[in-house]
Every structure is written in structure tokens, then in C-alpha cells.
Amino acid sequence: MPIDVAALEAAIREAILITTLEIEDQSSGCGESYAVVLVSEAFQGKSTLARHRMVNNLLKSHIAQMHAFSQKTYTPQQYEELKK
């Protein structure tokens, strides 16, 4: 069963306090492939691997229904540096 953007956004916002969230449906609207950018203080002090594991665990039931899921996770400070 495909996941829509609103359901994915709600699941993310329910699971973790996010300051910035970008969701891109990369499957031309069929809900099978998503790329997300998440910015949160919850990532402070965690390695990229630990952040990804955290998000994967929080969204495991949603991810199981997708063909592909990619994520980029940043602290607010890292995200501000990236935007410069």
C-alpha cells in the first residue's frame, strides 16, 4: 500500500521534533519512493549512522511499504552551514 506525503509527514512530526522537513516523492506520485531532509536538535551528538537508524526505527512500518527511502539528517547548526 503506497504512502502519501501527508501520512509520511504526520508520522515524522509525531515521532520527532523537527525544525525543517522536506519530503520529495521520487516515484512520480505513486508513493513508492521518497527522499527526505530532516533537521532536528535530536540529532545533536549523534553520528550520521545513528541518526539514520533512529529515523528508520521511528518510521519502520511506513518504510516497509516503500520501494525506496533516502534521508539526509542535520542538526539546525549543520543545516544553516549547508545553506551558506
Summary of the structure (lengths in Angstrom):
residues: 84
radius of gyration: 12.5
end to end distance: 39.0
largest distance: 39.0
contacts: 224
relative contact order: 0.23
helix: 44%
strand: 24%
